[in-house]
Amino acid sequence: MSDKKTTDPKGRELSQRFHDGLATRRAVLGTEYVDASISRATDFNWPMQEHVTEHCWNDVWNRPGLDRRTRSMLNLAMLSALNRPHELKLHVRGALNNGVTREEMTEIFLQVAIYCGVPAAIDSFRTAQEVFAKVDE
């Protein structure tokens, strides 16, 4: 794979890895959310956007060893365990996009309760319910 460079409207150099990761990021989290996140990037936080898009969304999410559905399930468990509700909201929506059912999310959060603690699981159920409410509107 070549790493052909392009530039964005702000003159930032974008690698092919960035473009590939951006496509995956949009497919999982939704184009509207991702494009808003990218457009709000400043000179200060752009390096993080670039890092996450290239390394997380391309180098890891595009690996052949696990499908996106499985990766989503793992993320739900890890983000719950780490108590990261903002990221969990994004990944609940992403998990739905990747075919994870609400029933499977229930099972994931129950597993979190046993291995990471009931408070972490309760917060995860609440966070997921907020996402479900928006999706159901």
PyRosetta script that sets phi, psi and omega in degrees:
from pyrosetta import init, pose_from_sequence

init()
pose = pose_from_sequence("MSDKKTTDPKGRELSQRFHDGLATRRAVLGTEYVDASISRATDFNWPMQEHVTEHCWNDVWNRPGLDRRTRSMLNLAMLSALNRPHELKLHVRGALNNGVTREEMTEIFLQVAIYCGVPAAIDSFRTAQEVFAKVDE")
pose.set_psi(1, 127.5)
pose.set_omega(1, 177.4)
pose.set_phi(2, -80.3)
pose.set_psi(2, 160.9)
pose.set_omega(2, 178.2)
pose.set_phi(3, -116.6)
pose.set_psi(3, 61.8)
pose.set_omega(3, 179.1)
pose.set_phi(4, -61.9)
pose.set_psi(4, 135.3)
pose.set_omega(4, -177.3)
pose.set_phi(5, -100.8)
pose.set_psi(5, 141.6)
pose.set_omega(5, 171.1)
pose.set_phi(6, -129.2)
pose.set_psi(6, 177.4)
pose.set_omega(6, 175.7)
pose.set_phi(7, -126.3)
pose.set_psi(7, 151.5)
pose.set_omega(7, 177.2)
pose.set_phi(8, -92.1)
pose.set_psi(8, 177.3)
pose.set_omega(8, -179.0)
pose.set_phi(9, -59.5)
pose.set_psi(9, -21.9)
pose.set_omega(9, 178.7)
pose.set_phi(10, -91.1)
pose.set_psi(10, 5.6)
pose.set_omega(10, 177.8)
pose.set_phi(11, 82.7)
pose.set_psi(11, 9.9)
pose.set_omega(11, 179.6)
pose.set_phi(12, -80.0)
pose.set_psi(12, 137.9)
pose.set_omega(12, 179.2)
pose.set_phi(13, -76.1)
pose.set_psi(13, 131.1)
pose.set_omega(13, -178.2)
pose.set_phi(14, -121.4)
pose.set_psi(14, 127.5)
pose.set_omega(14, -179.5)
pose.set_phi(15, -84.0)
pose.set_psi(15, 166.1)
pose.set_omega(15, 174.0)
pose.set_phi(16, -62.4)
pose.set_psi(16, -35.7)
pose.set_omega(16, 176.4)
pose.set_phi(17, -60.4)
pose.set_psi(17, -37.9)
pose.set_omega(17, 177.3)
pose.set_phi(18, -63.1)
pose.set_psi(18, -48.9)
pose.set_omega(18, -179.2)
pose.set_phi(19, -61.0)
pose.set_psi(19, -42.2)
pose.set_omega(19, 179.0)
pose.set_phi(20, -64.7)
pose.set_psi(20, -43.4)
pose.set_omega(20, 177.9)
pose.set_phi(21, -65.9)
pose.set_psi(21, -37.6)
pose.set_omega(21, 179.4)
pose.set_phi(22, -63.1)
pose.set_psi(22, -39.9)
pose.set_omega(22, 177.8)
pose.set_phi(23, -62.4)
pose.set_psi(23, -42.5)
pose.set_omega(23, 178.8)
pose.set_phi(24, -67.5)
pose.set_psi(24, -44.6)
pose.set_omega(24, 179.7)
pose.set_phi(25, -58.0)
pose.set_psi(25, -44.9)
pose.set_omega(25, 178.0)
pose.set_phi(26, -63.6)
pose.set_psi(26, -41.6)
pose.set_omega(26, -178.6)
pose.set_phi(27, -63.5)
pose.set_psi(27, -36.3)
pose.set_omega(27, -177.3)
pose.set_phi(28, -85.4)
pose.set_psi(28, -50.7)
pose.set_omega(28, -172.8)
pose.set_phi(29, -92.9)
pose.set_psi(29, -15.4)
pose.set_omega(29, -178.4)
pose.set_phi(30, 102.5)
pose.set_psi(30, 136.1)
pose.set_omega(30, -177.0)
pose.set_phi(31, -59.9)
pose.set_psi(31, -44.0)
pose.set_omega(31, -176.8)
pose.set_phi(32, -58.8)
pose.set_psi(32, -49.6)
pose.set_omega(32, -179.5)
pose.set_phi(33, -62.7)
pose.set_psi(33, -48.3)
pose.set_omega(33, -175.4)
pose.set_phi(34, -65.0)
pose.set_psi(34, -46.0)
pose.set_omega(34, -179.1)
pose.set_phi(35, -63.5)
pose.set_psi(35, -36.8)
pose.set_omega(35, 176.3)
pose.set_phi(36, -65.2)
pose.set_psi(36, -41.7)
pose.set_omega(36, 179.5)
pose.set_phi(37, -62.6)
pose.set_psi(37, -44.7)
pose.set_omega(37, 179.4)
pose.set_phi(38, -65.6)
pose.set_psi(38, -42.6)
pose.set_omega(38, -177.1)
pose.set_phi(39, -68.7)
pose.set_psi(39, -25.9)
pose.set_omega(39, 178.2)
pose.set_phi(40, -83.8)
pose.set_psi(40, -6.6)
pose.set_omega(40, -177.1)
pose.set_phi(41, -62.9)
pose.set_psi(41, 136.8)
pose.set_omega(41, 178.4)
pose.set_phi(42, -107.2)
pose.set_psi(42, 173.8)
pose.set_omega(42, 175.4)
pose.set_phi(43, -58.6)
pose.set_psi(43, -32.6)
pose.set_omega(43, -179.4)
pose.set_phi(44, -67.2)
pose.set_psi(44, -48.6)
pose.set_omega(44, -173.9)
pose.set_phi(45, -101.1)
pose.set_psi(45, -0.9)
pose.set_omega(45, 177.6)
pose.set_phi(46, -56.2)
pose.set_psi(46, -42.2)
pose.set_omega(46, 179.2)
pose.set_phi(47, -56.1)
pose.set_psi(47, -32.9)
pose.set_omega(47, 178.0)
pose.set_phi(48, -71.6)
pose.set_psi(48, -42.3)
pose.set_omega(48, 176.7)
pose.set_phi(49, -58.3)
pose.set_psi(49, -44.7)
pose.set_omega(49, -179.8)
pose.set_phi(50, -64.5)
pose.set_psi(50, -45.4)
pose.set_omega(50, -179.7)
pose.set_phi(51, -60.3)
pose.set_psi(51, -50.0)
pose.set_omega(51, -178.5)
pose.set_phi(52, -63.0)
pose.set_psi(52, -43.7)
pose.set_omega(52, -177.2)
pose.set_phi(53, -66.5)
pose.set_psi(53, -43.5)
pose.set_omega(53, -179.0)
pose.set_phi(54, -74.8)
pose.set_psi(54, -47.9)
pose.set_omega(54, -171.4)
pose.set_phi(55, -86.8)
pose.set_psi(55, -45.6)
pose.set_omega(55, -179.4)
pose.set_phi(56, -76.0)
pose.set_psi(56, -60.0)
pose.set_omega(56, -171.1)
pose.set_phi(57, -76.7)
pose.set_psi(57, -24.0)
pose.set_omega(57, 175.8)
pose.set_phi(58, -101.1)
pose.set_psi(58, -62.1)
pose.set_omega(58, -171.8)
pose.set_phi(59, -63.2)
pose.set_psi(59, -33.8)
pose.set_omega(59, -178.5)
pose.set_phi(60, -100.4)
pose.set_psi(60, -54.7)
pose.set_omega(60, -175.7)
pose.set_phi(61, -63.1)
pose.set_psi(61, -25.2)
pose.set_omega(61, -179.1)
pose.set_phi(62, -95.0)
pose.set_psi(62, 6.6)
pose.set_omega(62, 175.6)
pose.set_phi(63, -69.3)
pose.set_psi(63, 150.0)
pose.set_omega(63, -177.2)
pose.set_phi(64, -80.2)
pose.set_psi(64, -10.5)
pose.set_omega(64, -171.7)
pose.set_phi(65, -68.5)
pose.set_psi(65, -27.6)
pose.set_omega(65, 178.6)
pose.set_phi(66, -135.7)
pose.set_psi(66, 146.8)
pose.set_omega(66, 175.5)
pose.set_phi(67, -82.1)
pose.set_psi(67, 168.2)
pose.set_omega(67, -177.1)
pose.set_phi(68, -63.0)
pose.set_psi(68, -35.7)
pose.set_omega(68, 179.5)
pose.set_phi(69, -60.9)
pose.set_psi(69, -47.0)
pose.set_omega(69, 179.0)
pose.set_phi(70, -64.0)
pose.set_psi(70, -43.5)
pose.set_omega(70, 177.9)
pose.set_phi(71, -59.4)
pose.set_psi(71, -40.4)
pose.set_omega(71, 178.2)
pose.set_phi(72, -62.2)
pose.set_psi(72, -43.0)
pose.set_omega(72, 179.9)
pose.set_phi(73, -62.6)
pose.set_psi(73, -42.1)
pose.set_omega(73, 177.3)
pose.set_phi(74, -62.2)
pose.set_psi(74, -43.4)
pose.set_omega(74, -180.0)
pose.set_phi(75, -61.7)
pose.set_psi(75, -40.7)
pose.set_omega(75, 178.7)
pose.set_phi(76, -59.0)
pose.set_psi(76, -44.5)
pose.set_omega(76, -179.6)
pose.set_phi(77, -66.3)
pose.set_psi(77, -46.6)
pose.set_omega(77, -177.4)
pose.set_phi(78, -67.2)
pose.set_psi(78, -42.6)
pose.set_omega(78, 179.9)
pose.set_phi(79, -67.1)
pose.set_psi(79, -33.7)
pose.set_omega(79, 174.4)
pose.set_phi(80, -64.4)
pose.set_psi(80, -47.3)
pose.set_omega(80, -179.2)
pose.set_phi(81, -62.0)
pose.set_psi(81, -34.8)
pose.set_omega(81, -178.8)
pose.set_phi(82, -84.8)
pose.set_psi(82, -4.5)
pose.set_omega(82, -178.1)
pose.set_phi(83, 55.7)
pose.set_psi(83, 59.4)
pose.set_omega(83, 179.7)
pose.set_phi(84, -118.9)
pose.set_psi(84, 74.9)
pose.set_omega(84, -172.9)
pose.set_phi(85, -61.1)
pose.set_psi(85, -36.1)
pose.set_omega(85, 179.7)
pose.set_phi(86, -61.7)
pose.set_psi(86, -49.5)
pose.set_omega(86, 178.7)
pose.set_phi(87, -66.9)
pose.set_psi(87, -35.5)
pose.set_omega(87, 178.7)
pose.set_phi(88, -61.4)
pose.set_psi(88, -41.8)
pose.set_omega(88, 177.9)
pose.set_phi(89, -56.5)
pose.set_psi(89, -46.7)
pose.set_omega(89, 179.8)
pose.set_phi(90, -60.6)
pose.set_psi(90, -42.3)
pose.set_omega(90, -174.9)
pose.set_phi(91, -81.2)
pose.set_psi(91, -20.1)
pose.set_omega(91, 170.1)
pose.set_phi(92, -65.4)
pose.set_psi(92, -46.5)
pose.set_omega(92, 178.1)
pose.set_phi(93, -63.0)
pose.set_psi(93, -42.6)
pose.set_omega(93, 178.2)
pose.set_phi(94, -62.6)
pose.set_psi(94, -39.9)
pose.set_omega(94, 179.0)
pose.set_phi(95, -63.7)
pose.set_psi(95, -40.9)
pose.set_omega(95, 175.1)
pose.set_phi(96, -59.6)
pose.set_psi(96, -44.2)
pose.set_omega(96, 178.0)
pose.set_phi(97, -61.2)
pose.set_psi(97, -30.2)
pose.set_omega(97, -178.3)
pose.set_phi(98, -92.7)
pose.set_psi(98, 8.0)
pose.set_omega(98, 173.6)
pose.set_phi(99, 92.1)
pose.set_psi(99, 8.4)
pose.set_omega(99, 175.9)
pose.set_phi(100, -77.4)
pose.set_psi(100, 130.5)
pose.set_omega(100, -177.8)
pose.set_phi(101, -85.6)
pose.set_psi(101, 163.3)
pose.set_omega(101, 175.9)
pose.set_phi(102, -63.1)
pose.set_psi(102, -36.4)
pose.set_omega(102, 178.8)
pose.set_phi(103, -64.0)
pose.set_psi(103, -40.3)
pose.set_omega(103, 177.4)
pose.set_phi(104, -66.2)
pose.set_psi(104, -36.2)
pose.set_omega(104, 177.2)
pose.set_phi(105, -64.9)
pose.set_psi(105, -38.0)
pose.set_omega(105, 175.2)
pose.set_phi(106, -56.1)
pose.set_psi(106, -47.3)
pose.set_omega(106, -179.4)
pose.set_phi(107, -64.3)
pose.set_psi(107, -39.4)
pose.set_omega(107, 178.5)
pose.set_phi(108, -61.8)
pose.set_psi(108, -47.2)
pose.set_omega(108, -177.2)
pose.set_phi(109, -69.9)
pose.set_psi(109, -31.1)
pose.set_omega(109, 173.6)
pose.set_phi(110, -66.1)
pose.set_psi(110, -38.7)
pose.set_omega(110, 176.0)
pose.set_phi(111, -62.5)
pose.set_psi(111, -41.3)
pose.set_omega(111, 176.8)
pose.set_phi(112, -59.7)
pose.set_psi(112, -40.9)
pose.set_omega(112, -178.9)
pose.set_phi(113, -57.8)
pose.set_psi(113, -42.6)
pose.set_omega(113, -177.7)
pose.set_phi(114, -72.0)
pose.set_psi(114, -43.4)
pose.set_omega(114, -172.3)
pose.set_phi(115, -94.9)
pose.set_psi(115, -19.2)
pose.set_omega(115, -176.7)
pose.set_phi(116, -123.6)
pose.set_psi(116, -14.1)
pose.set_omega(116, 177.7)
pose.set_phi(117, 119.6)
pose.set_psi(117, 144.2)
pose.set_omega(117, -179.4)
pose.set_phi(118, -60.9)
pose.set_psi(118, -43.8)
pose.set_omega(118, 180.0)
pose.set_phi(119, -57.6)
pose.set_psi(119, -39.1)
pose.set_omega(119, 178.4)
pose.set_phi(120, -63.2)
pose.set_psi(120, -41.8)
pose.set_omega(120, -179.7)
pose.set_phi(121, -69.2)
pose.set_psi(121, -41.5)
pose.set_omega(121, 179.0)
pose.set_phi(122, -60.2)
pose.set_psi(122, -45.7)
pose.set_omega(122, 177.7)
pose.set_phi(123, -61.5)
pose.set_psi(123, -37.7)
pose.set_omega(123, 179.7)
pose.set_phi(124, -67.4)
pose.set_psi(124, -41.4)
pose.set_omega(124, 175.8)
pose.set_phi(125, -60.2)
pose.set_psi(125, -44.5)
pose.set_omega(125, 179.3)
pose.set_phi(126, -60.8)
pose.set_psi(126, -47.3)
pose.set_omega(126, -179.1)
pose.set_phi(127, -61.0)
pose.set_psi(127, -45.9)
pose.set_omega(127, 179.4)
pose.set_phi(128, -63.3)
pose.set_psi(128, -40.2)
pose.set_omega(128, 179.7)
pose.set_phi(129, -61.2)
pose.set_psi(129, -36.8)
pose.set_omega(129, 175.9)
pose.set_phi(130, -60.9)
pose.set_psi(130, -43.6)
pose.set_omega(130, 178.7)
pose.set_phi(131, -64.9)
pose.set_psi(131, -45.6)
pose.set_omega(131, 179.7)
pose.set_phi(132, -57.0)
pose.set_psi(132, -42.7)
pose.set_omega(132, -179.7)
pose.set_phi(133, -60.0)
pose.set_psi(133, -41.5)
pose.set_omega(133, 178.9)
pose.set_phi(134, -69.6)
pose.set_psi(134, -40.5)
pose.set_omega(134, 179.6)
pose.set_phi(135, -64.4)
pose.set_psi(135, -36.8)
pose.set_omega(135, -176.4)
pose.set_phi(136, -78.4)
pose.set_psi(136, -11.6)
pose.set_omega(136, -178.9)
pose.set_phi(137, -62.7)
pose.dump_pdb("model.pdb")
